[in-house]
Amino acid sequence: MQIIKTKEEYENILKDNKSVYVDFYADWCGPCKMTGPVVEALSKVYTDVQFVKVNVDNNPEIASMYGIMSIPTLIGFKEGKEVNKTLGFHPQPELDKLVQEIR
């Protein structure tokens, strides 16, 4: 799973991939630490989806594009358009359904 470092890198990933699942997180966030392994596991199952992580502390401009006020926030994109969004920790079966929506 790729960690996004710049807004340009992020925009290129959305543009270049049909399906993208983004995990907005922070290193200090407890629920984010729980969500990370779940998203990592899904990235191994769905190899046709590009999974990326965006640290909101390092990339506040990207986070503000989506009005992110709580983390973790997970957003699924299909062909560059937001399809679904969820806040907080969710078990793998719930996130699995969201990933399937963007395939």
C-alpha positions, 0 to 999 in steps of 0.5 A: 500500500502506497503512502501519498507524499504530495498533492500531485502524487495523489491527483495522479493516482486518482487520474491513472487508476480505475478504482482507488481506496484511500485511508486518511489517517494520522500516526497518533490516532488509535482507531487509525492504527486498528484500521491500517491492518484491515485495509492492508489485508484488503489490498492483498485481496483486491489487486485490481484496486489501488490502495493508498494512505494519506497522512492528514498531518502531512497533507492537510490540503488533500484532507481539506479537499474532502472536508475531513474532520475525523479520522480514520476516514476511508473514501472509495473512488471509481474513475476519479469520482467519490463513491463511498465514504466511512468514518472511524474503525470498521471490521473487515467484512464492512470495508470489504463491501465498500471496496466491492462497490468501487470495482 
